[in-house]
Amino acid sequence: MKSQVLVKRYTLGLVNAIKDEAEFSALLKELSAFSELLDKHPNLKDILFNPFLPKSRKALIARELLTGKAVEKKAVRLILLLVENNRLELLPEILKALPEMWNEEKGVHAFEVASVVPLSDDQKKKLEEKLERLEKRPVILKYRIEPGLVGGLWIKRKNIVYDISIKGSLMRLQEIISEG
């Protein structure tokens, strides 16, 4: 739970420091590249995550990794801040939360849409238009296939789920019957 609060805090701080879409894309790319570098080199990751290694030594190693590359100052500051606070392990979660928080900051709501079969372009367009009318703001939809739904849709935004699937309907009917 504490890590979720920290992830949100660091991500929000970064989002508030970003000035435009181009800078956002560059930062996301650079932070992702650094995270991938750590994943490809487990020994390096172990060193930077080691709680017994002095923070100054870890910061020096991180600076060396970032020196000579055309990395945004904000990306460098975030990485060094995470290293100095022994929180570099939060970077993958920050990267995961960053696009959604950026969209929210810009007034765009992100939805996850699950269906049994891929939706047609026309269905996607109608769903997007309907959600934009309901939300009264732009939306971004991420689609995925979920064979367990049987039929219908499952739409999620943050912690709110709209289950308009056959499976969801059957589960609600089962609850009604079991309650008597």
Helices and strands as residue ranges (DSSP letters): H 2-17, H 21-40, H 42-49, H 55-66, H 73-84, G 88-90, H 91-105, E 109-115, H 121-135, E 139-145, G 147-149, E 152-157, E 160-165, H 166-179
